[in-house]
Amino acid sequence: IFTNPIMYTIAAVEFTSGVMRNGIMQWYFIFANEVKQPGAEFFLDHWGILLCITGIFGGFTAGFVSDKIFHSRRGPPVAINSAVMFVLCLVMAIALFKSPVIVGICCIAISFFVIGVHSLMSGTAAADFGGRKATATASGIVDGCVYLGSGLQSICLGFLTTKSWAFWPIFLAPFALLGVFFALRMWKSLPEATKRYLKNI
């Protein structure tokens, strides 16, 4: 695990997804309670079920795209999801104090895409490249990086949002872009077992 450079790339992507995931899931609820969102109360009132739905469909969609479109490569859908999240953060930054509905839609959309990243990296890619005898260890290490990202965003956003909520999407955007960068580094990567399987079909 520790000598495989792909594992470090997967861990780096998961670090960025930890920032993005909890940077939205935790902070939209706080934001919407502190900064009233007229016309967008639906998002706050149904935040839990919306996260549940987007999480389920985000994970399934990313898995389907990875397997069926990119032939079990995990990098391409992760790069695409991260790029979309970067754009959504920019839209949030523009609309933050202007359009509560757009902010709510962006947050739900980011939740959809970040769970896609998380499901592909923490569960699938870690198992792909961790090897049959170290799957659980690889998944645990990679998943731990999610919580490192979560801890970082909690500290930073806890400080920044006391200054201004305008820092919220601005802080998240670079991590989405980093997710693109790291995912591009593993764009063509496939574990040996998958390569052998694809040659035989």
Backbone bond lengths (Angstrom), bond angles and torsions (degrees), N, CA, C in turn:
res aa  C-N    CA-C-N  psi(-1)  N-CA   C-N-CA  omega(-1)  CA-C   N-CA-C  phi
1 I - - - 1.468 - - 1.523 110.39 -
2 F 1.338 116.16 -46.92 1.468 120.26 -172.87 1.528 112.63 -79.48
3 T 1.327 117.29 -7.21 1.463 119.85 177.02 1.524 111.85 -106.07
4 N 1.313 116.59 1.43 1.463 121.15 -178.53 1.530 109.65 -96.93
5 P 1.338 118.62 110.71 1.475 120.02 -177.10 1.519 113.09 -62.56
6 I 1.328 117.53 -27.88 1.466 119.50 178.40 1.523 110.81 -62.61
7 M 1.325 116.85 -35.27 1.459 120.13 179.88 1.528 111.37 -63.71
8 Y 1.322 116.61 -36.31 1.467 119.84 177.12 1.530 110.72 -67.11
9 T 1.323 115.92 -36.68 1.461 119.97 177.69 1.526 110.44 -66.30
10 I 1.321 116.37 -43.93 1.462 120.64 178.09 1.533 110.06 -60.60
11 A 1.333 116.27 -43.77 1.463 120.86 179.17 1.529 110.92 -62.06
12 A 1.324 116.72 -39.38 1.468 120.49 179.15 1.521 111.04 -65.45
13 V 1.330 117.29 -42.11 1.462 120.56 176.93 1.522 110.06 -61.47
14 E 1.326 116.52 -42.44 1.456 119.78 -179.11 1.527 111.95 -66.92
15 F 1.328 116.72 -32.61 1.469 119.62 174.42 1.524 110.05 -59.58
16 T 1.327 116.17 -46.40 1.465 119.27 179.76 1.528 110.98 -66.55
17 S 1.339 117.27 -35.80 1.463 118.95 179.89 1.530 111.17 -69.55
18 G 1.339 116.68 -30.25 1.464 119.68 175.70 1.516 111.91 -64.35
19 V 1.335 115.53 -39.57 1.467 120.28 175.40 1.525 110.21 -63.16
20 M 1.328 115.84 -48.16 1.463 120.35 -176.26 1.526 112.19 -67.85
21 R 1.323 116.34 -44.39 1.468 119.75 -174.64 1.520 111.38 -61.99
22 N 1.313 116.15 -57.00 1.457 118.63 -177.80 1.523 112.69 -78.05
23 G 1.334 115.74 -21.01 1.456 118.80 174.24 1.519 112.84 -65.01
24 I 1.325 116.41 -23.11 1.463 121.42 175.96 1.528 111.12 -100.80
25 M 1.320 116.79 -52.48 1.464 120.52 -173.20 1.525 112.75 -60.81
26 Q 1.322 117.66 -39.09 1.457 121.08 179.73 1.525 112.21 -81.74
27 W 1.331 115.56 -41.26 1.455 118.39 -166.99 1.517 114.84 -87.93
28 Y 1.334 118.68 -23.85 1.471 116.95 176.20 1.519 110.30 -62.80
29 F 1.310 118.05 -41.96 1.459 121.79 -179.37 1.535 110.60 -60.31
30 I 1.329 116.13 -42.50 1.469 120.37 178.24 1.521 110.39 -67.53
31 F 1.334 116.24 -45.71 1.463 121.32 179.71 1.523 111.69 -57.89
32 A 1.335 116.27 -47.80 1.467 120.19 -176.38 1.514 112.46 -68.42
33 N 1.315 117.75 -22.19 1.465 120.56 174.95 1.522 112.19 -81.92
34 E 1.327 115.99 -32.23 1.463 119.81 -178.76 1.519 112.26 -86.31
35 V 1.336 115.99 -38.60 1.474 120.92 179.92 1.525 107.00 -112.82
36 K 1.299 116.71 104.42 1.461 120.79 -174.81 1.520 111.01 -55.91
37 Q 1.331 114.46 140.44 1.462 121.80 -174.69 1.535 110.05 -117.54
38 P 1.321 117.43 74.24 1.466 119.61 -177.74 1.528 112.15 -61.25
39 G 1.330 114.97 129.61 1.451 120.52 -179.05 1.513 113.92 88.74
40 A 1.339 116.65 -9.05 1.467 120.46 -178.73 1.530 111.04 -123.63
41 E 1.320 116.39 25.39 1.463 120.32 -178.91 1.527 112.26 -61.45
42 F 1.324 116.33 -25.62 1.463 121.38 -179.64 1.526 111.88 -54.05
43 F 1.327 116.97 -41.52 1.463 121.23 -176.82 1.527 111.13 -65.37
44 L 1.311 116.94 -44.18 1.458 120.74 179.94 1.526 110.96 -69.48
45 D 1.332 116.65 -42.74 1.465 120.73 -177.39 1.521 112.87 -66.83
46 H 1.348 117.33 -27.30 1.464 121.06 -176.44 1.529 111.96 -121.13
47 W 1.320 116.11 27.26 1.457 120.75 -173.69 1.528 112.53 -57.60
48 G 1.311 117.49 -43.76 1.458 121.00 -178.32 1.516 113.47 -61.66
49 I 1.325 116.86 -50.02 1.466 119.89 -178.36 1.525 110.85 -69.24
50 L 1.321 117.21 -32.24 1.463 119.94 177.28 1.527 110.61 -65.63
51 L 1.323 117.09 -40.34 1.467 120.20 176.97 1.526 110.92 -65.56
52 C 1.320 116.13 -38.02 1.462 120.41 178.13 1.531 110.73 -61.83
53 I 1.317 116.28 -48.97 1.469 121.22 -177.58 1.525 111.24 -64.62
54 T 1.330 116.11 -47.78 1.467 118.92 -178.65 1.527 111.00 -66.03
55 G 1.337 116.52 -34.12 1.459 119.46 178.14 1.517 112.14 -64.29
56 I 1.327 116.31 -45.89 1.461 120.62 -179.92 1.528 110.84 -63.04
57 F 1.326 115.79 -52.34 1.464 119.42 -176.85 1.523 112.16 -70.71
58 G 1.329 117.32 -32.51 1.461 120.33 177.74 1.511 111.87 -63.98
59 G 1.332 116.51 -43.35 1.453 120.58 179.11 1.512 112.64 -66.73
60 F 1.348 116.23 -46.17 1.463 120.04 -179.99 1.530 111.70 -64.65
61 T 1.311 116.48 -41.42 1.465 120.18 -178.40 1.523 111.15 -64.87
62 A 1.322 116.62 -45.67 1.467 119.92 179.61 1.525 110.89 -62.09
63 G 1.316 116.69 -40.90 1.463 120.21 178.68 1.518 112.54 -64.44
64 F 1.324 115.51 -42.04 1.468 119.85 179.16 1.526 110.94 -64.18
65 V 1.329 116.62 -45.45 1.466 120.87 -179.99 1.527 110.19 -62.50
66 S 1.331 116.44 -43.34 1.463 120.48 179.91 1.524 111.73 -61.00
67 D 1.335 116.69 -47.02 1.466 120.58 -175.27 1.523 113.48 -76.57
68 K 1.318 116.51 -43.70 1.458 119.97 -171.29 1.530 113.93 -89.30
69 I 1.299 116.74 -34.83 1.470 119.69 -176.61 1.530 111.86 -95.36
70 F 1.337 116.02 -40.64 1.466 119.79 -175.91 1.530 112.72 -107.45
71 H 1.329 117.35 16.91 1.461 122.74 172.74 1.532 112.59 53.44
72 S 1.333 115.03 48.32 1.470 123.83 175.33 1.527 114.09 72.27
73 R 1.314 117.31 13.76 1.466 119.15 170.61 1.521 108.38 -81.81
74 R 1.325 116.49 134.37 1.468 120.81 -176.38 1.529 112.51 -93.24
75 G 1.320 116.67 -26.41 1.461 120.26 -176.80 1.517 114.91 -61.58
76 P 1.353 118.92 -47.39 1.473 119.13 -175.85 1.523 115.10 -58.45
77 P 1.344 120.26 -51.04 1.463 117.96 179.84 1.518 113.00 -65.74
78 V 1.335 116.57 -30.84 1.463 119.51 177.76 1.529 110.31 -67.83
79 A 1.322 116.97 -41.76 1.462 120.44 177.31 1.526 111.21 -62.85
80 I 1.323 116.62 -42.66 1.466 121.05 179.44 1.531 110.45 -64.48
81 N 1.330 116.58 -47.22 1.471 120.29 179.41 1.524 111.10 -59.56
82 S 1.325 116.64 -43.67 1.467 120.33 -179.12 1.519 111.41 -65.84
83 A 1.329 117.11 -38.07 1.470 120.61 178.16 1.526 110.64 -64.38
84 V 1.328 116.29 -41.46 1.469 119.90 177.97 1.525 110.06 -63.70
85 M 1.329 117.12 -40.85 1.466 120.06 178.33 1.521 111.76 -62.57
86 F 1.325 116.61 -37.12 1.470 119.96 177.89 1.529 109.98 -61.61
87 V 1.320 116.52 -45.79 1.467 120.62 178.59 1.526 110.60 -62.29
88 L 1.322 117.03 -42.31 1.460 120.97 179.98 1.525 111.83 -63.66
89 C 1.333 116.96 -35.51 1.469 119.89 176.35 1.527 111.22 -64.68
90 L 1.325 116.11 -39.04 1.464 119.47 177.82 1.527 110.90 -65.34
91 V 1.334 116.19 -41.69 1.471 120.35 177.10 1.523 110.05 -62.31
92 M 1.327 116.88 -42.24 1.470 121.05 177.02 1.518 111.58 -58.70
93 A 1.334 115.24 -44.52 1.464 119.52 -178.05 1.525 111.23 -60.14
94 I 1.331 116.00 -37.10 1.468 120.58 179.99 1.521 111.60 -74.30
95 A 1.334 116.38 -39.02 1.471 121.39 -172.04 1.526 113.87 -94.25
96 L 1.330 117.87 -2.37 1.463 121.39 -167.38 1.523 114.15 -52.22
97 F 1.304 117.76 -42.60 1.460 121.24 -178.58 1.528 112.10 -110.97
98 K 1.330 116.03 11.97 1.459 120.46 -176.56 1.524 113.06 -114.80
99 S 1.317 117.69 -39.88 1.458 121.40 -174.55 1.522 111.33 -137.71
100 P 1.323 117.68 95.13 1.465 120.89 179.12 1.525 113.49 -57.61
101 V 1.329 117.73 -34.52 1.467 120.72 -179.39 1.527 110.62 -66.03
102 I 1.320 117.06 -44.54 1.463 120.76 178.94 1.523 110.58 -62.98
103 V 1.331 116.95 -40.69 1.463 120.29 177.96 1.525 110.27 -61.50
104 G 1.331 116.95 -45.76 1.464 120.42 178.67 1.513 112.44 -61.08
105 I 1.324 116.89 -43.37 1.472 121.09 178.53 1.524 110.56 -63.12
106 C 1.324 117.01 -43.44 1.468 120.76 179.54 1.526 111.05 -61.41
107 C 1.322 116.98 -42.13 1.460 120.12 -178.57 1.528 111.53 -65.84
108 I 1.321 116.62 -42.17 1.461 120.20 178.00 1.535 110.14 -65.93
109 A 1.325 116.51 -40.79 1.463 120.32 179.38 1.527 110.98 -64.53
110 I 1.325 117.32 -42.09 1.465 120.50 177.68 1.522 110.25 -61.72
111 S 1.335 116.79 -40.01 1.469 120.22 177.43 1.519 110.86 -59.76
112 F 1.321 116.92 -41.18 1.465 122.12 177.90 1.528 110.54 -60.05
113 F 1.318 116.54 -50.06 1.461 120.47 -175.04 1.528 112.64 -73.51
114 V 1.321 117.88 -34.71 1.464 119.00 -177.98 1.524 111.19 -72.77
115 I 1.322 118.24 -32.48 1.455 119.25 175.71 1.524 109.82 -69.42
116 G 1.318 117.15 -32.52 1.461 119.99 173.18 1.515 111.27 -59.77
117 V 1.324 116.58 -44.64 1.463 121.18 177.68 1.525 110.32 -62.81
118 H 1.308 115.64 -47.76 1.464 120.73 -176.22 1.530 111.75 -62.44
119 S 1.320 116.54 -43.44 1.467 119.55 -178.26 1.526 111.68 -65.92
120 L 1.331 116.69 -36.83 1.460 120.00 179.45 1.524 112.67 -73.44
121 M 1.321 117.00 -36.17 1.454 120.08 -175.95 1.521 112.65 -84.84
122 S 1.304 117.16 -53.62 1.459 120.69 -172.74 1.519 112.41 -70.90
123 G 1.315 116.31 -43.05 1.451 118.44 -178.85 1.509 113.33 -90.87
124 T 1.330 116.86 -52.56 1.460 120.73 -169.13 1.526 113.41 -82.79
125 A 1.315 117.33 -56.18 1.470 119.86 -176.77 1.519 111.60 -64.72
126 A 1.317 116.74 -38.03 1.469 119.52 178.01 1.518 110.50 -60.63
127 A 1.336 116.60 -40.87 1.465 120.72 177.37 1.523 110.99 -69.78
128 D 1.331 116.39 -39.46 1.468 121.00 179.17 1.520 111.89 -56.74
129 F 1.316 115.43 -49.90 1.468 120.26 -170.55 1.529 113.41 -101.65
130 G 1.321 116.89 -9.69 1.459 119.32 179.52 1.517 112.72 -76.46
131 G 1.321 115.87 -21.24 1.461 119.36 -179.46 1.513 111.39 91.22
132 R 1.319 115.60 153.89 1.460 121.27 -174.79 1.525 112.38 -60.76
133 K 1.342 117.08 -34.57 1.458 120.41 -175.41 1.523 113.75 -88.52
134 A 1.323 116.70 -6.21 1.472 118.78 -177.08 1.522 111.54 -133.81
135 T 1.324 117.41 25.48 1.461 121.00 -176.40 1.525 112.12 -59.81
136 A 1.333 116.45 -48.73 1.460 119.97 -177.19 1.523 111.74 -65.14
137 T 1.336 116.14 -40.03 1.466 120.15 178.42 1.525 110.84 -63.27
138 A 1.333 115.98 -46.12 1.467 120.44 179.58 1.522 110.90 -60.55
139 S 1.325 116.16 -45.63 1.459 120.34 -179.46 1.522 110.99 -63.48
140 G 1.327 116.46 -39.60 1.462 119.99 179.70 1.511 112.69 -65.66
141 I 1.325 116.17 -42.33 1.466 120.17 179.56 1.525 110.58 -64.74
142 V 1.322 116.03 -46.39 1.463 120.58 -179.64 1.519 110.46 -63.88
143 D 1.327 116.35 -42.85 1.460 120.05 -179.72 1.527 110.85 -64.87
144 G 1.332 116.44 -31.83 1.453 119.39 176.91 1.520 112.31 -61.81
145 C 1.332 116.24 -32.30 1.468 120.08 177.86 1.520 111.86 -66.15
146 V 1.330 116.61 -28.27 1.467 120.17 175.05 1.527 109.64 -60.37
147 Y 1.323 115.70 -42.46 1.460 119.53 -177.34 1.521 112.11 -75.17
148 L 1.327 116.90 -26.25 1.465 118.85 171.14 1.528 109.89 -63.66
149 G 1.339 115.48 -44.25 1.461 119.69 176.82 1.514 111.77 -63.34
150 S 1.317 115.76 -40.68 1.461 120.11 179.15 1.524 111.14 -62.93
151 G 1.335 116.18 -40.95 1.457 119.83 178.61 1.512 112.23 -64.90
152 L 1.336 115.94 -41.28 1.464 120.12 178.98 1.519 111.55 -60.93
153 Q 1.349 115.61 -47.95 1.467 117.21 -177.73 1.525 111.43 -66.60
154 S 1.335 117.79 -33.06 1.471 119.93 179.23 1.519 111.01 -62.47
155 I 1.336 115.73 -44.97 1.461 119.96 179.76 1.525 110.71 -66.27
156 C 1.336 115.79 -49.93 1.473 120.34 -174.66 1.527 112.35 -67.65
157 L 1.326 116.69 -47.97 1.465 118.62 -179.19 1.518 111.69 -70.52
158 G 1.326 116.66 -31.20 1.456 118.95 175.33 1.520 111.60 -59.50
159 F 1.325 115.96 -35.74 1.463 121.14 177.58 1.531 111.46 -80.07
160 L 1.333 116.62 -48.43 1.467 120.92 -173.30 1.528 113.09 -65.80
161 T 1.325 116.66 -39.58 1.471 118.69 -176.08 1.521 112.81 -72.20
162 T 1.335 116.96 -15.63 1.462 118.18 173.07 1.526 110.58 -74.21
163 K 1.321 116.11 -21.99 1.463 121.00 176.23 1.525 110.20 -82.39
164 S 1.346 114.94 -52.98 1.465 120.98 178.19 1.519 109.05 -166.82
165 W 1.343 115.69 139.22 1.469 119.48 176.57 1.528 111.57 -67.50
166 A 1.326 117.12 -14.52 1.465 120.11 178.92 1.530 111.60 -60.89
167 F 1.340 116.84 -24.47 1.467 120.67 -179.86 1.530 112.23 -73.91
168 W 1.325 117.69 -18.24 1.469 121.28 -173.54 1.537 113.05 -57.62
169 P 1.339 119.82 -63.54 1.474 118.47 179.47 1.522 113.26 -68.59
170 I 1.338 116.57 -28.52 1.468 120.00 179.74 1.524 110.17 -65.94
171 F 1.323 116.74 -36.98 1.470 120.74 177.23 1.523 111.53 -67.48
172 L 1.334 117.65 -38.95 1.459 121.69 -175.94 1.528 113.27 -73.11
173 A 1.325 117.49 -35.09 1.468 121.76 -172.17 1.529 113.82 -54.32
174 P 1.340 120.38 -46.04 1.471 119.05 -179.03 1.530 113.40 -62.41
175 F 1.316 117.45 -29.50 1.468 119.72 -179.96 1.524 110.74 -72.75
176 A 1.332 116.92 -33.85 1.463 119.48 173.57 1.524 109.90 -64.07
177 L 1.327 116.08 -40.47 1.465 120.06 178.89 1.532 111.43 -66.98
178 L 1.316 116.78 -37.26 1.465 120.03 174.94 1.529 111.00 -63.26
179 G 1.334 115.61 -36.44 1.464 119.56 176.03 1.514 111.32 -59.69
180 V 1.329 116.99 -40.56 1.471 121.15 176.25 1.521 110.08 -61.66
181 F 1.317 116.33 -47.32 1.467 121.48 -177.67 1.531 111.62 -58.16
182 F 1.312 116.35 -49.43 1.470 119.61 -178.07 1.526 111.88 -68.94
183 A 1.331 116.82 -37.19 1.476 119.53 179.35 1.525 110.99 -66.89
184 L 1.317 117.49 -34.89 1.463 120.31 177.75 1.527 111.06 -63.80
185 R 1.321 117.06 -29.36 1.469 120.96 179.72 1.529 111.74 -68.40
186 M 1.328 116.95 -20.80 1.461 119.49 178.75 1.533 111.04 -117.12
187 W 1.325 116.50 26.05 1.460 122.17 -176.31 1.530 112.03 -55.60
188 K 1.323 117.23 -43.29 1.465 121.02 -175.79 1.526 113.33 -100.26
189 S 1.313 117.19 3.34 1.459 120.22 -173.48 1.523 112.46 -72.35
190 L 1.322 114.80 132.87 1.461 122.76 174.67 1.524 108.48 -139.40
191 P 1.338 117.76 139.90 1.467 118.73 174.40 1.519 110.36 -68.17
192 E 1.313 116.54 156.16 1.464 121.43 -175.76 1.525 112.01 -59.18
193 A 1.323 117.38 -39.58 1.471 120.34 -179.37 1.521 111.19 -61.70
194 T 1.339 117.17 -39.46 1.460 120.53 179.07 1.520 110.98 -69.34
195 K 1.333 117.04 -37.47 1.463 120.20 177.30 1.528 110.91 -60.65
196 R 1.319 115.42 -43.14 1.457 119.31 179.71 1.532 111.07 -65.45
197 Y 1.311 115.52 -40.31 1.465 120.23 179.80 1.533 110.71 -62.69
198 L 1.340 116.11 -45.21 1.471 119.62 -177.35 1.522 112.21 -66.54
199 K 1.336 117.03 -29.73 1.455 119.81 177.77 1.530 112.50 -68.59
200 N 1.325 115.85 -23.92 1.465 120.37 -175.72 1.523 114.67 -97.10
201 I 1.331 117.22 3.37 1.463 118.84 -179.93 1.528 110.18 -108.30
